[in-house]
C-alpha cells in the first residue's frame, strides 16, 4: 500500500497540475507493489499510466473551415532522435524543463518559454524540433500550413488567424507555424502589399496577447527576411545550420544502427562527402542505401552504397563537387 507521504505527494502533484510528477509517483508505487509480490496490481497500475498517456496525446478535431489549415497528429519523437549542436540541444532541454516546471516559475512571477522561433536552412531539424517538443511533453502536434492560409484565404486571413489563436487558447498543444516567411516578411520590402501588412500586424497582435498554455513554434528558412517587430514577441530564437563532421558521424551511425550489425561503413571516408548536405538529405541517403541493401539481399549497407546515395543527393541539390 502507498505510504502516507506518497499519498500526500500524489494529492499535491494532482492539484499542482504536475502530470509528470504524478505519473512518476504512481510508477514508484507500481514498482513497490511488484517488489511485494503484487505483480497483477503493479501491471494494472502501469497499464493505467499507458492509457492516460495515449488519451492525453489525442489528435485535436477541427471544424471544416480549418481542416485545410491545421494538421493535427500525435508525435512519438524524442530528443535523443535529434542530431544538432550541444548548444541547440541544451536550449531545447531548457524549453522542456521550463514547461514541466511552469507552475514553480509562476509562483515567482515568471512564465515558461512558450513562443519559439526556429531559423535555418531547409532540412536542418526545425520541424523535427517542434515534433520533439510535442512528443516529449505528450501534447498533440498541430501544424499550421501558412502557404494555404495566405493563398486560399486572401482577404480573410486575419479572421482565420484569429480562429487559429482561439484554438491555441482552448486546446493545449504544440502549434507549428510552418513556412513562416509567408506572413512574417519585413513590412518595408519592395514586394510588400497592403493585405500582407495587415496580416502581419494581426499576427503581431495575436501572439502578443496570447497567454495560453500551448507552445507556439514558428519556423523560417531565413531569419533575415522577418520583420524586426517579430523578434521581441518570441521567448527564444534557435538558429540551425548544416551538420558538422561530428554531427554527420552521429547521424549516419544512428540511422544505420537498426540495420547494419557489423559496422561495415567507413565513417571517416564518408564524412567529407556528406558535409554539404542537410540532416534530412543525409537521412534520406541512408534510407536509400538501406533499401538498396534489402533489395539485393545484403546483411549490411556498404561504404560504396552509401557514397553512391550521398552523391546522388549532392548532384540533385547542386551542392559540392560532382
N, C-alpha and C positions, 0 to 999 in steps of 0.2 A: 504493500500500500504506500501511497505518497506520504511523505513526511509533512509536518505542519509547515515547515519552511518552504517546501516545494509548492504546497497549496497556495501559500501567500504569494510566491513568485508568479505562479500561474495566473492568479487573480489580478495582480498588479500589471503583468505584461498584457493581459486582455484589455484592461481599462486604459492602458497607455497606448493601445493600438499598435503594440510592438509584436507583429506577427512572427518575425524571425526569432525573437526571444521566446515567445510562447511555444513555437514548434521545437526549439532546442530543448526546453524543459520537458516537453511531452516525450521526446525521443530518449531523454535521460531516464524518464520513468519506464519507458518500454525496455531499455537496457537493464534497469534494475529488476523488473519483473522477470526478464529472461534468466538472469542470474539466480533468481529464487526458484527457478524451475517452472514458472508460469509461462511457458512458450506460446500457448494459444492466445493468451491475453496480450502478450508482447506483440505477436503478429497482428492481432486485430488493431492495436494502437497504431502500429506503423502503417497499416492499410488505410486507416482514417486520415493520417497525415498525407499519404499519397493522393487520396481522393480530394482533400482540401486544396492541394497544390494544383490539381487539374481544374478544379472549379474556379480557383482564383485567376487562372490563366486563360479565361474564355475569350473567344473572338467576340468583338462588340458588334451587334447588329445596327445598321444604319438605315435611315429612311431612304426611299427610292431616289430622291434628289441628290443624295450624297454618295450613293453606291459607286458612281463613276469617279469620285474624287478621293475617297478614302478606302484603302485596302487594309483590312484588319486580319491579323494572323497570330499564331502562337509561336514564340521563339524558344528553341532549345539551346541557343548559343551560350557558351561560357567564355569568360575572359581568357582562359587558357587556349582557346581557339585562335586568338588574335596574335599575330606576329608584328609588333611595332617596336619603336624605341622604348627604352625604360622610362623616359620622361612621360610619353603619351600614356603608357600603361599605368604609371603612378597617378596621373591625373584622372584617368577613368576610375581607378580604385578609390580616389578621393570623392568622386561623384557618388559612387555606390555607398561608400561609408557614410557620407552626409545624409543620403536618402534614408538609410537604415536607422540612423540616429537623429532624424529630423526633430523628433519630439524633445530630445535633450537640448538641441540647438535652440528650439523655440522657447524653452524656459529661460534662456539667456538673451532673448530678443533678436535671434538670428534665424534666417531662413536657409535651407539647404540649396545647393546649386540645382536649378531646375531647367534653366534656359541655356542651351548649349549650342555653340556654332562650331561646325566641323568644316575645315577647309583643306583642300589638297587635290592633286591630280586624280582623274578617274581611276578606280581600281585599287586605291591605296588603303582602304579599310573604313571609310566613313559610314557607309550604310551598314556594314558589319558591326561597327561600334554601337550604333543605335539598336541593332538587333540584340547585341550582347547585353546592353543595359536592360532591355525588356526581359531577356532570359534570366539574367542574374537576379533581378528583382521580382520575378514571377508576375510580370504585368503583360497585358496584351500589347502587341506591337502594331501600330497603325501608321501607314504611310500615306501622306497627302501628296497626290500627284499634281505638282504645280503646273506642269505644261497643260494638263487638261483643264485645270482651274482657270487659267488665263485664256486659252484659246476657245474653250467651249462656252464660257460664261462672260465674255467681254461685255462690259456694261452692267453686269450683275455680280462681278467678282467680289466687291466689298461686302455685299449681302451674304454671299456664300462664305466668305471669311468669318463673318460674324457667327454664322451657324457652326462653323468648324470650332471656333473658340468656345462656343456654348457646349459643344460635345466634349471638348478638352476639360471644361469645368465640371461637367456632370459625370464623366466616365474616366476614372483614373487609368492611365496607360502611358506608354512611351509613344509620342507622336513625332514622326519624321517628316519635315518639310523638304522633300527631295527636289533637286534641281532648283534651289532657292534663288538662283540668279534670275529666274523668270519674273520675280516681283521685287527682288532686293537690289537691283542695279541702281547706281548712283543717279539721283534725280537730275543732275546737271548734264548728263550725257547728251550728245547731239541727236541720237536716235530716240530720245525720250518723247513720250506723248502724254497729253493731259490725263488720259484714263489711267495710265500706269503710275503717274504721280499720285493719283487719288488712291489707287490700290496700295501702294507702298505706305502712304500716310495712314491708311486704315490699319494695315498690319502693325505699324509702329504703335498706334493707339491700343490695339487689342493686346499685343504682347506686353505693353507697359502696364495695362490694367489687370492682366491675368494674375490671379492669386490662387490658382487651382493646386491640386496635389499631383498633377501629372508632370512628366518630363517632356519638355519641348525641345526637339533637336532639329536644327537647320543645317543642311549640307550644301556646300558650294564648291565648284571646281577652281574658283579664283576669288580670293577674299578681296583683291584689289578692285573688283567690279562693284562691290557692295557700297551702298550709301553709308557715309560715316555716322549718320544718326543711329544706325542699327547697333553699333558696337556696344554702346552703353546699356542697351536693352538685354544683352546676354551676360549671364553669370560667368561663363568660361568660354574661351576660344581655343580649340585644339587644331594645330596645323600638321597635316600629314605630308609625307614625301615618299619617293620611291625607296624600296628596301635597300639597306646597306649589305655588305658582304655577309655579316653575321646573321642578318635577317633572312637573306637568301638561303643560307645553310639550314637555318631552323625551319623555314617554310617548306623547303623540299623534303627535309627529314620527316617533318610532321605529316606531310601529305602522303609520302610513300610508306610510312610506318605500318599502315594497315595491310599493305600488300607485299612489300619486299621483306623477306625474312633473313637474308644473309648479307645485307649491306653491300650489294653488288654495284652501287652507283658511287663514282668517284666525285665527291662534292667539291674538292679542290679544283678539279678540271671544269666543272660545270658552273661554278660561281661567277666567273668572269663573263660568261655568255649571258647570264640572266640579269646582270646588274642594271641594264637599261629598261627592264620590264617592270610593270607594276605587280603588286601582290596577286591581283586577280589573274593576270596573264600567266604568271608562274604557276599558279594553282591549276589553271586550265591546261597548261603544257604538261604538268604532272599527270593530270587525269587522262589526257590523250595518250600519254606513254603507257599508263596502266591498262587502258582499254586495248591498246595495240598488243601488249604482252598477253592479255587474256585471250584475244582472238588468235594468237599464234601459239597458244598452249604453253606459254613460258611461266616459270615459277617466279621470276623477278623481272623488274624493269632494268634494262642495261643502261650504261652510260651513253652508249651510242643512240639508243632510242630517245632518251631524254634530251640529248643535244639536238636531235633532229626536230623534236616537237618545239623546243625553245627557239630554234632557228626559224621555224615556220611562224611562230608568234612575232619574232622580231621583223621578219620580212613583211608580214601583214600590216604592222603598225609603223613601218619605215623608221625604226629606231636602230641605232648601232650599225655595225658593218654586216653586209651580207656574206 
